[in-house]
Amino acid sequence: MADKKLGEVRTQFVQKVNKAVICAVLDDLLENGVLNDEEVEKVKAGSVSQEQARTLIDGVKKKGPKASLIAIKSLHTRDAFLAEQLGLVAFLEGSPSQSLQALGLRPILSVEETQAVEYRQGIKLCPPNVFDKIQKEESTKIYPILRDLKTRTRLALIICNIEFESEFFSRRDGAEVDIAGMECLLTGLGYKVEPHKNLCSKQMAERLREFAAREEHKNSDSTFVVLMSHGLRAGLCGVKSQGENSDILSHDTIFSILNNKNCPNLMNKPKVIIIQACRGENKGMIYVKSADAPSTDSMSPAPRPLEDYESDALRKEHVESDLICFCSSTPDNVSWRSPKTGSIFIVQLIKQMQEHAWCYHLEEIFREVQQSFNNNPLQLPTKERTTLMKRFYLFPGH
């Protein structure tokens, strides 16, 4: 049983765990309802990490096997090396009912591969041996990165609207936290960030076009575009918006500006669009008695015939490819923001990027963000118009 296993490793856990891991595990346990706010504060009240660790492990053990299993899963995610040292990975893998796959856990790297992990600006860096392993095993399935830092010119764009001219829209308090967090994250990942604030839709489109035309993209391997504002079903609101469809930057416009025709310097390179905005006024949740059975429709459309290709100096390219858009909510639904800590989507995105970018590809990180909303049905981030042809690893530190 998981609670018994925690008891067996208690002494080692108390001696080896650090405060950063304890805080991360506490976040997971609070998010999954294992501990409440009062219990978390009781753990944090400890003056040293050993005291915090004792309070944490004893409190979780008392809650039984299920709570203990969630704690083990969290520790495995937060510090795979320590989990391996404590024998928790072998415990998870040793029981069919508690296997990594059954728990929805990603198979971890070996101890040798995880022990060299370092941090920069809160981001776990990818050790050279992990980088080499992924490059070797997935060479044809991943986007290449440019490793010469002297010539590489990665750019990222942030547009965030905070103040609006119309009384129809309130000030987006907390958005400054979102800007600072995303700028820190993207800088840590090796991008030169260009931030802009309080633009109308025309100005937003102009900044996007100017950014898409930048010559630096020729010597880049990818880009991030982060757009944050009030929003409607039709798109993102400019600062002159009066609601309905006035002063709106549509998603179609964003994709058109960044497609292969209008942004040729980023052709065949991943282009990531992050959108933090409401997409309607619905609350994004329903009450259900039980989960509906998933669709089992196995019909697939018949393949379309290929055109004959002419052998001349020109070649055909997709108008739109190598793009992925990650929105803070599903269509017609709202997104939530704290005036003090910023948007909950941005908070989770930064957290998961910092924690997993060293060994997960981008779409896998986005799934981690989505899963973090399992117990928060107020909104659900969603991927849209994804045309990534390969896996996009960020390889922080390289």
C-alpha positions as a Markdown table, in Angstrom:
| # | Residue | x | y | z |
|---|---|---|---|---|
| 1 | Met | 0.0 | 0.0 | 0.0 |
| 2 | Ala | 1.2 | 3.5 | -0.8 |
| 3 | Asp | 0.9 | 4.8 | 2.8 |
| 4 | Lys | 3.0 | 1.9 | 4.0 |
| 5 | Lys | 5.6 | 2.7 | 1.4 |
| 6 | Leu | 5.7 | 6.4 | 2.5 |
| 7 | Gly | 6.3 | 5.2 | 6.0 |
| 8 | Glu | 9.3 | 3.1 | 4.8 |
| 9 | Val | 11.0 | 6.0 | 3.1 |
| 10 | Arg | 10.1 | 8.6 | 5.7 |
| 11 | Thr | 13.6 | 9.0 | 7.2 |
| 12 | Gln | 15.3 | 9.3 | 3.8 |
| 13 | Phe | 12.7 | 11.7 | 2.5 |
| 14 | Val | 13.1 | 14.0 | 5.5 |
| 15 | Gln | 16.9 | 14.0 | 5.0 |
| 16 | Lys | 17.0 | 14.4 | 1.3 |
| 17 | Val | 14.1 | 16.6 | 0.1 |
| 18 | Asn | 14.6 | 20.3 | -0.3 |
| 19 | Lys | 12.1 | 23.2 | 0.2 |
| 20 | Ala | 11.6 | 23.8 | -3.5 |
| 21 | Val | 10.4 | 20.3 | -4.0 |
| 22 | Ile | 8.2 | 20.4 | -0.9 |
| 23 | Cys | 6.5 | 23.6 | -2.1 |
| 24 | Ala | 5.9 | 22.0 | -5.5 |
| 25 | Val | 4.4 | 18.9 | -4.0 |
| 26 | Leu | 2.2 | 21.0 | -1.7 |
| 27 | Asp | 0.9 | 22.8 | -4.8 |
| 28 | Asp | 0.0 | 19.4 | -6.3 |
| 29 | Leu | -1.7 | 18.1 | -3.2 |
| 30 | Leu | -3.7 | 21.3 | -2.7 |
| 31 | Glu | -4.8 | 21.2 | -6.3 |
| 32 | Asn | -5.9 | 17.5 | -6.1 |
| 33 | Gly | -7.8 | 18.1 | -2.8 |
| 34 | Val | -5.4 | 15.9 | -0.7 |
| 35 | Leu | -4.6 | 18.8 | 1.6 |
| 36 | Asn | -6.5 | 22.0 | 2.4 |
| 37 | Asp | -5.2 | 25.5 | 2.7 |
| 38 | Glu | -4.8 | 25.2 | 6.5 |
| 39 | Glu | -2.8 | 22.0 | 6.2 |
| 40 | Val | -0.5 | 23.4 | 3.6 |
| 41 | Glu | 0.2 | 26.5 | 5.8 |
| 42 | Lys | 0.9 | 24.1 | 8.7 |
| 43 | Val | 3.6 | 22.4 | 6.6 |
| 44 | Lys | 5.1 | 25.7 | 5.4 |
| 45 | Ala | 5.2 | 27.0 | 9.0 |
| 46 | Gly | 8.2 | 24.7 | 9.6 |
| 47 | Ser | 11.4 | 26.7 | 10.0 |
| 48 | Val | 13.6 | 24.2 | 8.2 |
| 49 | Ser | 13.0 | 21.7 | 5.3 |
| 50 | Gln | 13.3 | 18.7 | 7.6 |
| 51 | Glu | 10.5 | 19.9 | 9.8 |
| 52 | Gln | 8.4 | 20.7 | 6.8 |
| 53 | Ala | 9.1 | 17.3 | 5.3 |
| 54 | Arg | 8.1 | 15.4 | 8.5 |
| 55 | Thr | 4.8 | 17.4 | 8.8 |
| 56 | Leu | 4.1 | 16.8 | 5.1 |
| 57 | Ile | 4.7 | 13.0 | 5.0 |
| 58 | Asp | 3.0 | 12.3 | 8.3 |
| 59 | Gly | -0.1 | 14.4 | 7.3 |
| 60 | Val | -0.4 | 12.6 | 3.9 |
| 61 | Lys | 0.1 | 9.1 | 5.5 |
| 62 | Lys | -2.8 | 9.6 | 7.8 |
| 63 | Lys | -5.1 | 10.2 | 4.9 |
| 64 | Gly | -4.6 | 6.7 | 3.6 |
| 65 | Pro | -3.4 | 4.9 | 0.5 |
| 66 | Lys | -5.0 | 7.0 | -2.2 |
| 67 | Ala | -3.7 | 10.3 | -0.8 |
| 68 | Ser | -0.3 | 8.7 | -0.4 |
| 69 | Leu | -0.3 | 7.5 | -4.0 |
| 70 | Ile | -1.0 | 11.0 | -5.2 |
| 71 | Ala | 1.9 | 12.3 | -3.1 |
| 72 | Ile | 4.2 | 9.6 | -4.6 |
| 73 | Lys | 3.1 | 10.5 | -8.1 |
| 74 | Ser | 3.7 | 14.2 | -7.4 |
| 75 | Leu | 7.2 | 13.5 | -6.0 |
| 76 | His | 7.9 | 11.4 | -9.1 |
| 77 | Thr | 6.9 | 14.4 | -11.3 |
| 78 | Arg | 8.7 | 17.1 | -9.3 |
| 79 | Asp | 12.0 | 15.3 | -8.5 |
| 80 | Ala | 12.4 | 12.1 | -10.5 |
| 81 | Phe | 16.0 | 11.6 | -9.1 |
| 82 | Leu | 14.8 | 11.7 | -5.5 |
| 83 | Ala | 11.9 | 9.4 | -6.3 |
| 84 | Glu | 14.3 | 6.9 | -7.8 |
| 85 | Gln | 16.6 | 7.1 | -4.8 |
| 86 | Leu | 13.7 | 6.4 | -2.4 |
| 87 | Gly | 12.6 | 3.4 | -4.5 |
| 88 | Leu | 9.3 | 5.0 | -5.3 |
| 89 | Val | 9.6 | 4.5 | -9.1 |
| 90 | Ala | 10.2 | 0.8 | -8.6 |
| 91 | Phe | 7.1 | 0.8 | -6.3 |
| 92 | Leu | 5.0 | 2.4 | -9.0 |
| 93 | Glu | 6.2 | 0.1 | -11.7 |
| 94 | Gly | 6.0 | -3.0 | -9.5 |
| 95 | Ser | 2.3 | -3.2 | -9.2 |
| 96 | Pro | 0.0 | -3.5 | -12.3 |
| 97 | Ser | -2.7 | -1.4 | -10.6 |
| 98 | Gln | -0.1 | 1.3 | -9.8 |
| 99 | Ser | 2.0 | 1.2 | -13.0 |
| 100 | Leu | 3.2 | 4.5 | -14.4 |
| 101 | Gln | 0.9 | 4.0 | -17.4 |
| 102 | Ala | -2.1 | 3.4 | -15.3 |
| 103 | Leu | -1.4 | 6.5 | -13.3 |
| 104 | Gly | -1.0 | 8.5 | -16.4 |
| 105 | Leu | 2.7 | 9.2 | -15.7 |
| 106 | Arg | 5.3 | 9.7 | -18.4 |
| 107 | Pro | 8.1 | 7.1 | -18.1 |
| 108 | Ile | 11.0 | 8.9 | -16.4 |
| 109 | Leu | 14.5 | 9.1 | -17.6 |
| 110 | Ser | 17.3 | 7.2 | -15.8 |
| 111 | Val | 19.0 | 8.4 | -12.6 |
| 112 | Glu | 22.0 | 9.4 | -14.6 |
| 113 | Glu | 19.9 | 11.5 | -17.0 |
| 114 | Thr | 18.0 | 13.3 | -14.3 |
| 115 | Gln | 20.8 | 14.0 | -11.8 |
| 116 | Ala | 22.4 | 16.7 | -13.9 |
| 117 | Val | 19.3 | 18.9 | -14.2 |
| 118 | Glu | 20.0 | 22.5 | -13.3 |
| 119 | Tyr | 17.9 | 25.7 | -13.3 |
| 120 | Arg | 17.9 | 29.1 | -15.0 |
| 121 | Gln | 15.3 | 31.7 | -14.2 |
| 122 | Gly | 13.2 | 29.0 | -12.7 |
| 123 | Ile | 13.4 | 26.8 | -15.8 |
| 124 | Lys | 14.9 | 23.3 | -15.6 |
| 125 | Leu | 17.7 | 23.0 | -18.1 |
| 126 | Cys | 18.2 | 20.1 | -20.4 |
| 127 | Pro | 21.4 | 18.2 | -19.5 |
| 128 | Pro | 23.7 | 17.4 | -22.5 |
| 129 | Asn | 23.2 | 13.7 | -22.2 |
| 130 | Val | 19.4 | 14.1 | -22.3 |
| 131 | Phe | 19.7 | 16.4 | -25.3 |
| 132 | Asp | 21.9 | 13.9 | -27.1 |
| 133 | Lys | 19.6 | 11.0 | -26.3 |
| 134 | Ile | 16.5 | 12.7 | -27.7 |
| 135 | Gln | 18.4 | 13.9 | -30.8 |
| 136 | Lys | 19.5 | 10.4 | -31.4 |
| 137 | Glu | 16.3 | 8.5 | -30.8 |
| 138 | Glu | 13.9 | 11.1 | -32.4 |
| 139 | Ser | 16.1 | 12.8 | -35.0 |
| 140 | Thr | 13.7 | 12.5 | -37.9 |
| 141 | Lys | 10.6 | 13.3 | -35.7 |
| 142 | Ile | 11.7 | 16.6 | -34.1 |
| 143 | Tyr | 12.2 | 20.2 | -35.3 |
| 144 | Pro | 16.0 | 21.0 | -35.4 |
| 145 | Ile | 17.3 | 23.8 | -33.2 |
| 146 | Leu | 20.1 | 26.2 | -33.9 |
| 147 | Arg | 22.8 | 25.8 | -31.3 |
| 148 | Asp | 25.2 | 28.6 | -32.2 |
| 149 | Leu | 24.1 | 31.3 | -29.7 |
| 150 | Lys | 26.3 | 33.9 | -31.4 |
| 151 | Thr | 24.3 | 33.8 | -34.6 |
| 152 | Arg | 20.9 | 32.5 | -33.5 |
| 153 | Thr | 18.3 | 35.3 | -33.3 |
| 154 | Arg | 15.2 | 34.0 | -31.6 |
| 155 | Leu | 12.4 | 36.5 | -31.3 |
| 156 | Ala | 9.2 | 36.5 | -29.3 |
| 157 | Leu | 6.3 | 39.0 | -29.3 |
| 158 | Ile | 4.0 | 39.9 | -26.4 |
| 159 | Ile | 0.9 | 42.1 | -26.9 |
| 160 | Cys | -1.1 | 42.8 | -23.8 |
| 161 | Asn | -4.1 | 45.2 | -23.5 |
| 162 | Ile | -4.7 | 46.4 | -20.0 |
| 163 | Glu | -6.5 | 49.8 | -20.2 |
| 164 | Phe | -9.6 | 50.2 | -22.4 |
| 165 | Glu | -11.2 | 53.4 | -23.6 |
| 166 | Ser | -14.8 | 52.1 | -23.3 |
| 167 | Glu | -16.6 | 51.6 | -20.0 |
| 168 | Phe | -17.9 | 48.4 | -21.5 |
| 169 | Phe | -14.5 | 46.8 | -20.6 |
| 170 | Ser | -12.9 | 46.9 | -17.1 |
| 171 | Arg | -9.2 | 47.4 | -16.5 |
| 172 | Arg | -7.4 | 44.0 | -16.7 |
| 173 | Asp | -5.8 | 44.1 | -13.2 |
| 174 | Gly | -3.1 | 41.5 | -12.8 |
| 175 | Ala | -2.2 | 41.5 | -16.5 |
| 176 | Glu | 1.1 | 43.2 | -15.6 |
| 177 | Val | 2.0 | 40.0 | -13.7 |
| 178 | Asp | 1.2 | 38.0 | -16.9 |
| 179 | Ile | 3.5 | 40.2 | -18.9 |
| 180 | Ala | 6.4 | 39.9 | -16.4 |
| 181 | Gly | 5.9 | 36.1 | -16.1 |
| 182 | Met | 5.8 | 35.4 | -19.8 |
| 183 | Glu | 8.8 | 37.8 | -20.5 |
| 184 | Cys | 10.9 | 36.0 | -17.9 |
| 185 | Leu | 9.9 | 32.6 | -19.2 |
| 186 | Leu | 10.6 | 33.4 | -22.9 |
| 187 | Thr | 13.9 | 35.1 | -22.1 |
| 188 | Gly | 15.0 | 32.1 | -20.1 |
| 189 | Leu | 14.2 | 29.9 | -23.1 |
| 190 | Gly | 16.5 | 32.0 | -25.3 |
| 191 | Tyr | 14.1 | 34.5 | -27.0 |
| 192 | Lys | 14.5 | 38.2 | -27.3 |
| 193 | Val | 11.1 | 39.5 | -26.2 |
| 194 | Glu | 9.3 | 42.5 | -27.7 |
| 195 | Pro | 6.5 | 43.6 | -25.4 |
| 196 | His | 3.7 | 46.0 | -26.5 |
| 197 | Lys | 0.7 | 47.3 | -24.4 |
| 198 | Asn | -2.7 | 48.9 | -25.0 |
| 199 | Leu | -3.2 | 48.7 | -28.8 |
| 200 | Cys | -6.3 | 48.8 | -30.9 |
| 201 | Ser | -6.9 | 45.9 | -33.3 |
| 202 | Lys | -5.3 | 47.8 | -36.2 |
| 203 | Gln | -2.2 | 48.4 | -34.2 |
| 204 | Met | -2.1 | 44.8 | -33.0 |
| 205 | Ala | -2.2 | 43.6 | -36.7 |
| 206 | Glu | 0.5 | 46.1 | -37.6 |
| 207 | Arg | 2.8 | 44.9 | -34.9 |
| 208 | Leu | 2.2 | 41.3 | -35.9 |
| 209 | Arg | 3.0 | 42.1 | -39.6 |
| 210 | Glu | 6.2 | 44.0 | -38.6 |
| 211 | Phe | 7.2 | 41.1 | -36.4 |
| 212 | Ala | 6.5 | 38.5 | -39.1 |
| 213 | Ala | 8.7 | 40.5 | -41.5 |
| 214 | Arg | 11.7 | 40.7 | -39.2 |
| 215 | Glu | 14.9 | 39.5 | -40.9 |
| 216 | Glu | 16.1 | 37.9 | -37.6 |
| 217 | His | 13.7 | 35.1 | -38.2 |
| 218 | Lys | 16.1 | 33.8 | -40.9 |
| 219 | Asn | 18.6 | 32.9 | -38.2 |
| 220 | Ser | 16.0 | 31.6 | -35.8 |
| 221 | Asp | 14.5 | 28.2 | -35.3 |
| 222 | Ser | 11.1 | 29.1 | -33.8 |
| 223 | Thr | 9.0 | 31.9 | -32.4 |
| 224 | Phe | 6.4 | 32.6 | -29.7 |
| 225 | Val | 3.6 | 35.2 | -30.1 |
| 226 | Val | 1.6 | 35.9 | -26.9 |
| 227 | Leu | -1.6 | 37.9 | -27.1 |
| 228 | Met | -3.5 | 38.9 | -24.0 |
| 229 | Ser | -6.7 | 41.0 | -23.8 |
| 230 | His | -10.4 | 41.0 | -23.3 |
| 231 | Gly | -12.0 | 38.8 | -25.9 |
| 232 | Leu | -15.2 | 37.8 | -27.6 |
| 233 | Arg | -16.2 | 34.9 | -29.8 |
| 234 | Ala | -15.0 | 36.9 | -32.8 |
| 235 | Gly | -11.5 | 37.5 | -31.5 |
| 236 | Leu | -9.3 | 39.7 | -29.3 |
| 237 | Cys | -10.5 | 43.1 | -28.3 |
| 238 | Gly | -8.5 | 46.2 | -29.1 |
| 239 | Val | -8.5 | 49.1 | -26.6 |
| 240 | Lys | -11.1 | 51.0 | -28.6 |
| 241 | Ser | -13.6 | 48.1 | -28.6 |
| 242 | Gln | -17.2 | 48.8 | -27.7 |
| 243 | Gly | -18.2 | 45.2 | -27.5 |
| 244 | Glu | -19.9 | 43.0 | -30.2 |
| 245 | Asn | -17.7 | 43.0 | -33.2 |
| 246 | Ser | -16.0 | 46.5 | -33.0 |
| 247 | Asp | -12.2 | 46.8 | -32.9 |
| 248 | Ile | -11.6 | 43.1 | -32.9 |
| 249 | Leu | -8.5 | 41.2 | -34.0 |
| 250 | Ser | -9.7 | 37.8 | -35.4 |
| 251 | His | -7.9 | 34.6 | -35.1 |
| 252 | Asp | -7.9 | 34.3 | -38.9 |
| 253 | Thr | -6.0 | 37.5 | -39.2 |
| 254 | Ile | -3.4 | 36.3 | -36.7 |
| 255 | Phe | -2.9 | 33.0 | -38.6 |
| 256 | Ser | -2.9 | 34.8 | -42.0 |
| 257 | Ile | -0.1 | 37.1 | -40.9 |
| 258 | Leu | 2.1 | 34.2 | -39.6 |
| 259 | Asn | 1.4 | 31.8 | -42.5 |
| 260 | Asn | 4.1 | 30.7 | -45.0 |
| 261 | Lys | 3.1 | 33.3 | -47.5 |
| 262 | Asn | 3.4 | 36.3 | -45.3 |
| 263 | Cys | 6.1 | 35.0 | -42.9 |
| 264 | Pro | 8.5 | 33.1 | -45.2 |
| 265 | Asn | 11.5 | 33.5 | -42.9 |
| 266 | Leu | 9.8 | 31.1 | -40.4 |
| 267 | Met | 8.7 | 28.5 | -43.0 |
| 268 | Asn | 9.2 | 25.0 | -41.7 |
| 269 | Lys | 9.9 | 26.4 | -38.2 |
| 270 | Pro | 7.5 | 26.1 | -35.2 |
| 271 | Lys | 5.4 | 29.2 | -34.6 |
| 272 | Val | 3.6 | 29.1 | -31.2 |
| 273 | Ile | 0.6 | 31.4 | -30.6 |
| 274 | Ile | -0.5 | 31.8 | -26.9 |
| 275 | Ile | -3.9 | 33.6 | -26.4 |
| 276 | Gln | -5.1 | 34.7 | -23.0 |
| 277 | Ala | -8.6 | 36.1 | -23.5 |
| 278 | Cys | -12.3 | 35.3 | -22.9 |
| 279 | Arg | -14.1 | 33.9 | -26.0 |
| 280 | Gly | -17.6 | 34.5 | -24.9 |
| 281 | Glu | -19.6 | 34.9 | -21.7 |
| 282 | Asn | -20.4 | 31.3 | -20.9 |
| 283 | Lys | -18.9 | 29.8 | -17.7 |
| 284 | Gly | -17.5 | 26.7 | -19.4 |
| 285 | Met | -18.9 | 24.1 | -17.1 |
| 286 | Ile | -21.9 | 21.8 | -16.8 |
| 287 | Tyr | -23.2 | 19.4 | -14.1 |
| 288 | Val | -23.3 | 15.8 | -15.1 |
| 289 | Lys | -24.3 | 12.5 | -13.4 |
| 290 | Ser | -21.8 | 10.4 | -15.2 |
| 291 | Ala | -19.3 | 10.7 | -18.1 |
| 292 | Asp | -20.7 | 10.0 | -21.5 |
| 293 | Ala | -19.1 | 7.2 | -23.5 |
| 294 | Pro | -16.5 | 8.4 | -26.0 |
| 295 | Ser | -17.4 | 8.2 | -29.7 |
| 296 | Thr | -16.2 | 5.1 | -31.4 |
| 297 | Asp | -16.8 | 6.3 | -34.9 |
| 298 | Ser | -14.1 | 4.6 | -37.0 |
| 299 | Met | -15.0 | 6.1 | -40.3 |
| 300 | Ser | -12.4 | 8.2 | -41.9 |
| 301 | Pro | -12.7 | 10.3 | -45.1 |
| 302 | Ala | -11.4 | 8.8 | -48.3 |
| 303 | Pro | -8.0 | 10.1 | -49.3 |
| 304 | Arg | -8.0 | 12.8 | -51.9 |
| 305 | Pro | -6.1 | 12.2 | -55.0 |
| 306 | Leu | -2.7 | 13.8 | -55.3 |
| 307 | Glu | -2.0 | 16.4 | -58.0 |
| 308 | Asp | 0.6 | 15.8 | -60.6 |
| 309 | Tyr | 3.8 | 17.7 | -59.7 |
| 310 | Glu | 5.6 | 19.6 | -62.4 |
| 311 | Ser | 9.4 | 19.5 | -62.4 |
| 312 | Asp | 10.4 | 23.2 | -62.5 |
| 313 | Ala | 12.2 | 25.6 | -60.3 |
| 314 | Leu | 9.2 | 26.2 | -58.1 |
| 315 | Arg | 7.9 | 24.0 | -55.4 |
| 316 | Lys | 4.6 | 23.8 | -53.6 |
| 317 | Glu | 4.2 | 24.5 | -49.9 |
| 318 | His | 1.3 | 24.5 | -47.6 |
| 319 | Val | -0.2 | 28.0 | -47.1 |
| 320 | Glu | -0.3 | 27.4 | -43.3 |
| 321 | Ser | 1.9 | 24.9 | -41.5 |
| 322 | Asp | 4.1 | 24.4 | -38.4 |
| 323 | Leu | 1.7 | 26.5 | -36.3 |
| 324 | Ile | 0.1 | 25.8 | -33.0 |
| 325 | Cys | -2.3 | 28.0 | -31.1 |
| 326 | Phe | -3.0 | 27.4 | -27.4 |
| 327 | Cys | -6.0 | 29.3 | -26.1 |
| 328 | Ser | -6.9 | 29.9 | -22.5 |
| 329 | Ser | -10.5 | 28.6 | -22.9 |
| 330 | Thr | -12.8 | 26.8 | -25.3 |
| 331 | Pro | -15.0 | 28.8 | -27.7 |
| 332 | Asp | -17.8 | 30.9 | -26.2 |
| 333 | Asn | -16.4 | 30.6 | -22.7 |
| 334 | Val | -14.7 | 33.0 | -20.2 |
| 335 | Ser | -11.2 | 33.0 | -18.9 |
| 336 | Trp | -10.4 | 33.9 | -15.3 |
| 337 | Arg | -7.8 | 36.2 | -14.0 |
| 338 | Ser | -6.7 | 37.2 | -10.5 |
| 339 | Pro | -5.9 | 40.9 | -9.9 |
| 340 | Lys | -3.0 | 39.9 | -7.7 |
| 341 | Thr | -1.5 | 36.8 | -9.3 |
| 342 | Gly | -2.5 | 37.1 | -13.0 |
| 343 | Ser | -4.4 | 34.8 | -15.3 |
| 344 | Ile | -4.8 | 31.2 | -14.1 |
| 345 | Phe | -4.0 | 30.0 | -17.6 |
| 346 | Ile | -0.8 | 32.0 | -17.8 |
| 347 | Val | 0.2 | 30.9 | -14.3 |
| 348 | Gln | -0.2 | 27.2 | -15.2 |
| 349 | Leu | 1.5 | 27.6 | -18.6 |
| 350 | Ile | 4.6 | 29.1 | -17.0 |
| 351 | Lys | 4.7 | 26.5 | -14.3 |
| 352 | Gln | 4.5 | 23.6 | -16.6 |
| 353 | Met | 7.0 | 25.1 | -19.1 |
| 354 | Gln | 9.5 | 25.7 | -16.3 |
| 355 | Glu | 9.0 | 22.2 | -15.0 |
| 356 | His | 8.9 | 20.1 | -18.1 |
| 357 | Ala | 10.5 | 21.9 | -21.1 |
| 358 | Trp | 13.8 | 20.1 | -20.4 |
| 359 | Cys | 12.4 | 16.7 | -21.5 |
| 360 | Tyr | 8.9 | 17.1 | -22.9 |
| 361 | His | 7.9 | 18.3 | -26.3 |
| 362 | Leu | 5.6 | 21.3 | -26.5 |
| 363 | Glu | 2.3 | 19.5 | -27.1 |
| 364 | Glu | 3.0 | 17.2 | -24.2 |
| 365 | Ile | 3.6 | 20.3 | -22.0 |
| 366 | Phe | 0.3 | 21.7 | -23.2 |
| 367 | Arg | -1.4 | 18.5 | -22.1 |
| 368 | Glu | 0.1 | 19.0 | -18.7 |
| 369 | Val | -1.5 | 22.5 | -18.6 |
| 370 | Gln | -4.9 | 21.0 | -19.6 |
| 371 | Gln | -4.7 | 18.3 | -17.0 |
| 372 | Ser | -3.9 | 20.9 | -14.3 |
| 373 | Phe | -7.5 | 22.2 | -14.9 |
| 374 | Asn | -9.1 | 18.8 | -14.2 |
| 375 | Asn | -10.2 | 19.9 | -10.8 |
| 376 | Asn | -11.0 | 23.4 | -11.9 |
| 377 | Pro | -13.9 | 23.2 | -14.4 |
| 378 | Leu | -14.2 | 27.0 | -14.8 |
| 379 | Gln | -12.2 | 26.9 | -18.0 |
| 380 | Leu | -10.3 | 24.5 | -20.2 |
| 381 | Pro | -7.3 | 25.6 | -22.3 |
| 382 | Thr | -7.5 | 24.2 | -25.9 |
| 383 | Lys | -5.2 | 23.7 | -28.8 |
| 384 | Glu | -6.4 | 25.0 | -32.1 |
| 385 | Arg | -5.3 | 24.9 | -35.8 |
| 386 | Thr | -2.3 | 22.8 | -34.9 |
| 387 | Thr | -0.2 | 22.1 | -37.9 |
| 388 | Leu | 3.1 | 21.1 | -36.3 |
| 389 | Met | 4.6 | 18.5 | -38.5 |
| 390 | Lys | 7.1 | 17.3 | -35.9 |
| 391 | Arg | 7.7 | 17.4 | -32.1 |
| 392 | Phe | 8.9 | 20.7 | -30.8 |
| 393 | Tyr | 11.4 | 20.4 | -28.0 |
| 394 | Leu | 12.7 | 23.6 | -26.5 |
| 395 | Phe | 15.8 | 22.1 | -25.0 |
| 396 | Pro | 16.4 | 25.0 | -22.5 |
| 397 | Gly | 20.1 | 25.6 | -22.0 |
| 398 | His | 21.0 | 24.7 | -25.6 |
